[in-house]
Amino acid sequence: MTSLLAISGSPARRSRTALVAAQLAERLSETGFDVGHLDLRELPPRELLGAEVDDPRIAAAAEAVAAADGVIVATPVYKASYTGLLKAFLDLLPQSALAGKTVLPVVTGGSLAHLLALDYALRPVLSALGARHVVPGCFLLDSAIERLADGGARLEPEAELRLLGAVDEFIGALPSRPALAPVSS
Protein backbone atom coordinates (compact mmCIF):
# COMPACT_ATOMS: atom_id res chain seq x y z
CA MET A 1 0.00 0.00 0.00
CA THR A 2 1.26 3.46 -0.87
CA SER A 3 2.16 5.44 2.23
CA LEU A 4 1.51 9.17 2.38
CA LEU A 5 2.30 11.78 5.02
CA ALA A 6 0.59 15.16 5.40
CA ILE A 7 2.75 17.67 7.29
CA SER A 8 1.12 20.73 8.86
CA GLY A 9 3.65 23.52 9.32
CA SER A 10 1.51 26.08 11.12
CA PRO A 11 2.32 27.10 14.69
CA ALA A 12 -1.21 28.50 15.20
CA ARG A 13 -3.55 26.65 17.54
CA ARG A 14 -6.57 27.35 15.30
CA SER A 15 -4.83 26.83 11.98
CA ARG A 16 -6.78 26.69 8.74
CA THR A 17 -3.71 25.12 7.15
CA ALA A 18 -3.74 22.23 9.64
CA LEU A 19 -7.47 21.75 9.01
CA VAL A 20 -6.86 21.48 5.26
CA ALA A 21 -3.96 19.04 5.76
CA ALA A 22 -6.03 16.88 8.12
CA GLN A 23 -8.94 16.90 5.68
CA LEU A 24 -6.64 15.85 2.83
CA ALA A 25 -5.19 13.06 4.96
CA GLU A 26 -8.68 11.80 5.81
CA ARG A 27 -9.87 11.96 2.20
CA LEU A 28 -6.82 10.14 0.90
CA SER A 29 -7.10 7.42 3.55
CA GLU A 30 -10.72 6.86 2.50
CA THR A 31 -9.50 6.18 -1.05
CA GLY A 32 -7.15 3.40 0.04
CA PHE A 33 -3.88 5.12 0.91
CA ASP A 34 -2.08 4.61 4.19
CA VAL A 35 -1.95 8.25 5.35
CA GLY A 36 -0.41 9.82 8.41
CA HIS A 37 -0.74 13.42 9.58
CA LEU A 38 2.20 15.11 11.26
CA ASP A 39 1.25 18.37 12.98
CA LEU A 40 4.61 20.01 13.65
CA ARG A 41 3.04 22.16 16.36
CA GLU A 42 2.76 19.00 18.47
CA LEU A 43 6.52 18.37 18.45
CA PRO A 44 8.49 19.43 21.53
CA PRO A 45 9.74 22.97 20.76
CA ARG A 46 13.06 22.86 22.62
CA GLU A 47 14.05 19.58 20.99
CA LEU A 48 12.86 20.73 17.56
CA LEU A 49 14.73 24.03 17.69
CA GLY A 50 17.78 22.27 19.09
CA ALA A 51 17.65 19.71 16.25
CA GLU A 52 17.77 16.94 18.85
CA VAL A 53 17.23 14.13 16.36
CA ASP A 54 17.75 11.52 19.08
CA ASP A 55 14.61 12.71 20.94
CA PRO A 56 12.01 9.93 20.41
CA ARG A 57 9.30 12.37 19.19
CA ILE A 58 11.63 14.10 16.75
CA ALA A 59 13.03 10.76 15.57
CA ALA A 60 9.50 9.39 15.04
CA ALA A 61 8.58 12.46 12.95
CA ALA A 62 11.71 12.07 10.79
CA GLU A 63 11.01 8.34 10.43
CA ALA A 64 7.47 9.11 9.27
CA VAL A 65 8.93 11.25 6.47
CA ALA A 66 11.42 8.52 5.58
CA ALA A 67 8.68 5.86 5.42
CA ALA A 68 6.34 7.85 3.16
CA ASP A 69 6.16 7.41 -0.60
CA GLY A 70 4.51 10.80 -0.97
CA VAL A 71 4.47 13.88 1.25
CA ILE A 72 2.00 16.75 1.44
CA VAL A 73 3.66 19.84 2.91
CA ALA A 74 1.08 22.39 4.09
CA THR A 75 2.09 25.78 5.44
CA PRO A 76 0.69 29.25 5.83
CA VAL A 77 2.68 32.17 4.46
CA TYR A 78 4.44 34.19 7.15
CA LYS A 79 6.63 37.12 6.06
CA ALA A 80 6.50 36.06 2.38
CA SER A 81 7.70 32.51 3.08
CA TYR A 82 6.81 29.25 4.78
CA THR A 83 6.77 29.19 8.58
CA GLY A 84 9.79 29.05 10.86
CA LEU A 85 8.27 25.93 12.43
CA LEU A 86 8.38 24.15 9.08
CA LYS A 87 11.90 25.49 8.44
CA ALA A 88 13.13 24.15 11.80
CA PHE A 89 11.73 20.70 10.98
CA LEU A 90 13.06 20.60 7.42
CA ASP A 91 16.48 21.71 8.68
CA LEU A 92 16.83 18.70 10.95
CA LEU A 93 16.03 16.19 8.20
CA PRO A 94 18.86 14.56 6.26
CA GLN A 95 19.78 16.22 2.96
CA SER A 96 18.16 13.35 1.02
CA ALA A 97 15.02 13.10 3.19
CA LEU A 98 12.68 13.48 0.22
CA ALA A 99 14.72 11.41 -2.26
CA GLY A 100 12.44 9.23 -4.36
CA LYS A 101 9.31 10.93 -3.01
CA THR A 102 6.57 12.89 -4.69
CA VAL A 103 5.69 16.08 -2.84
CA LEU A 104 2.55 18.21 -2.92
CA PRO A 105 3.05 21.73 -1.53
CA VAL A 106 -0.10 23.40 -0.17
CA VAL A 107 0.20 27.03 0.89
CA THR A 108 -2.40 29.23 2.55
CA GLY A 109 -2.24 33.00 2.72
CA GLY A 110 -4.18 36.15 3.40
CA SER A 111 -3.88 37.62 -0.09
CA LEU A 112 -2.87 36.71 -3.61
CA ALA A 113 0.30 38.74 -3.01
CA HIS A 114 1.58 35.63 -1.20
CA LEU A 115 1.00 33.30 -4.14
CA LEU A 116 4.63 33.27 -5.22
CA ALA A 117 5.79 31.94 -1.84
CA LEU A 118 4.85 28.49 -3.11
CA ASP A 119 7.30 28.58 -6.02
CA TYR A 120 9.99 30.93 -4.74
CA ALA A 121 10.25 29.94 -1.08
CA LEU A 122 8.88 26.42 -0.52
CA ARG A 123 9.58 24.59 -3.79
CA PRO A 124 13.37 25.23 -3.73
CA VAL A 125 13.81 23.75 -0.25
CA LEU A 126 11.70 20.70 -1.13
CA SER A 127 13.86 20.18 -4.22
CA ALA A 128 17.03 20.67 -2.16
CA LEU A 129 15.88 17.81 0.08
CA GLY A 130 15.97 15.56 -2.98
CA ALA A 131 12.27 15.26 -3.84
CA ARG A 132 11.83 13.07 -6.91
CA HIS A 133 8.99 15.27 -8.09
CA VAL A 134 7.38 18.38 -6.60
CA VAL A 135 3.98 18.74 -8.25
CA PRO A 136 2.71 22.27 -8.97
CA GLY A 137 0.81 22.43 -5.68
CA CYS A 138 -1.99 24.69 -4.57
CA PHE A 139 -2.31 28.13 -2.99
CA LEU A 140 -5.47 28.76 -0.97
CA LEU A 141 -6.69 32.08 0.34
CA ASP A 142 -7.50 32.00 4.06
CA SER A 143 -10.89 33.49 3.21
CA ALA A 144 -11.69 30.39 1.10
CA ILE A 145 -11.35 28.11 4.15
CA GLU A 146 -14.23 27.99 6.61
CA ARG A 147 -13.78 26.39 10.04
CA LEU A 148 -16.69 24.10 10.86
CA ALA A 149 -18.15 23.55 14.33
CA ASP A 150 -17.13 19.87 14.22
CA GLY A 151 -13.47 20.84 13.86
CA GLY A 152 -13.32 20.26 10.13
CA ALA A 153 -13.03 22.67 7.24
CA ARG A 154 -15.09 23.60 4.21
CA LEU A 155 -13.48 25.13 1.16
CA GLU A 156 -15.17 27.45 -1.28
CA PRO A 157 -16.09 25.39 -4.37
CA GLU A 158 -13.49 26.97 -6.66
CA ALA A 159 -10.73 26.51 -4.08
CA GLU A 160 -11.78 22.92 -3.46
CA LEU A 161 -11.69 22.15 -7.19
CA ARG A 162 -8.15 23.57 -7.48
CA LEU A 163 -6.99 21.63 -4.42
CA LEU A 164 -8.52 18.37 -5.63
CA GLY A 165 -6.92 18.93 -9.05
CA ALA A 166 -3.53 19.30 -7.35
CA VAL A 167 -4.20 16.16 -5.30
CA ASP A 168 -5.09 14.25 -8.47
CA GLU A 169 -1.81 15.35 -10.04
CA PHE A 170 0.03 14.33 -6.85
CA ILE A 171 -1.57 10.87 -6.89
CA GLY A 172 -0.75 10.44 -10.58
CA ALA A 173 2.89 11.33 -9.94
CA LEU A 174 3.44 8.95 -7.03
CA PRO A 175 6.15 6.38 -7.69
CA SER A 176 4.64 3.11 -8.77
CA ARG A 177 5.76 0.05 -6.94
CA PRO A 178 7.05 -2.86 -9.01
CA ALA A 179 4.76 -5.84 -9.17
CA LEU A 180 5.92 -8.88 -7.27
CA ALA A 181 7.42 -11.57 -9.45
CA PRO A 182 5.45 -14.83 -9.49
CA VAL A 183 6.82 -17.52 -7.26
CA SER A 184 8.07 -20.46 -9.29
CA SER A 185 7.56 -23.96 -7.97
PyMOL commands that set and color helices and strands:
alter all, ss='L'
color gray80, all
select helices_A, chain A and resi 16-30+40-42+45-49+56-67+84-92+112-114+117-128+142-144+157-173
alter helices_A, ss='H'
color red, helices_A
select strands_A, chain A and resi 3-8+34-39+70-76+102-109+133-134+138-141+145-147+153-155
alter strands_A, ss='S'
color yellow, strands_A
deselect
rebuild
show_as cartoon
